[in-house]
Amino acid sequence: MRLVFDNGYSLVLSGSTAWTLNMRVTSPGDDSWLNTYGYDLGDGRWVMRDAGAEGPFAHAMGVTLTDWQAVHNEVQEIVGLRLSFDGREVPLVVREGEVTT
């Protein structure tokens, strides 16, 4: 999952094989994060899509990120984030190795 902010920076989130959350900040114009998905899936392929009009992202579009909190599992590994956009929360957690809302 990639969250792009109006200054061009983005936050790239992915689930690890240990079902923890990987986070990476990228600079404007840095598309190196795409290399992770550049492998052959046979007949399948990765397709990027804009989820900005879908919940829970729709209410956060154009709103300032005012706070974020890490979500930890029982051994204090980061397994999610709670992003607050002017009081509206967008929860992102790793479930079965995938980042979900």
N, C-alpha and C positions, 0 to 999 in steps of 0.2 A: 504494500500500500504506500502511496506517495501523496503527501499533503504539500501543496504548493502555496506559498504565502506571497502577498502582493509585492514584496521586495525582491522576489525572484529566488529566494532560498527555499529549500524544500526539506521535509523530514521524511525519510524513507524508513518504513517499518516492515519487518518480516519476522516470521516465526522460525526459530531454530529447531534442529532435530531434538533438542532437549526440551522443547515446548516452552522456551523462554523467548522474550522479545528482543530482537536486534533493532537498534536505532542508529541512523546515520543522517547527519545534516549535509546537504549538498549546496554548493554555491550556484548562483545564477549561471545557466548554460552548461552545468556539469551533468552530462548524461551517462557518466560511467556506471551508475547504478543499474543501467539496462543490461550490462554485460552478464549479470547474474541470470538473466532470462534468455540468453542467446544460445540455447542448445536445441538440438533436433528432437522433436516429440513424435517423429513418424508422421502420421496423418494429422496430428493436432498441432496447435501453435498457441502461444500467448497472445491475447488480444487486449490492448489497453482500452479502457473506457473511462469516461468522466462520470463519477458518481455524485457530483456536486448537487444535482437536483433530487437526490434520494436521501431519505432519512438515514441517519441522523445528521447528515452533512448539510442538507438544504437550509436549515435554520442558522448554520454557522458561516455560510458564504457571505463574504464582505464584512464580517464582524471581527473585531480585534480579539486575538488570543490573549486572555487576561491571566490565566493560571494553568498549570498542569501538575498532575501528581502521578507518581509511579505507583503501579499496583504490584504488590509482591506476593509470592506464594509462601508456603509455610517455612521454607528454608531461605527466605529473603531474596530470592531471584526475581528479577523484573519480568512479569508476565503480561503487563498491560500498562495503559496510560489512561488517565481521565483528563481530557482537555476541556477547559472552560472558556467559552467564547462569550464574554460579557454576561456571565451567569447561566449560560446554556451549556449543559454538559454533553460531550461526545465521548462515550466510553469505547476504548479499543482494547481488546484482550486476545491472547493467543488461546485458541481452542483446537485441540488435535493438530497442532503445528501450524495453523493458519491464523492470521490476524483477522478478527471479526469485530463487528459492532454489537 
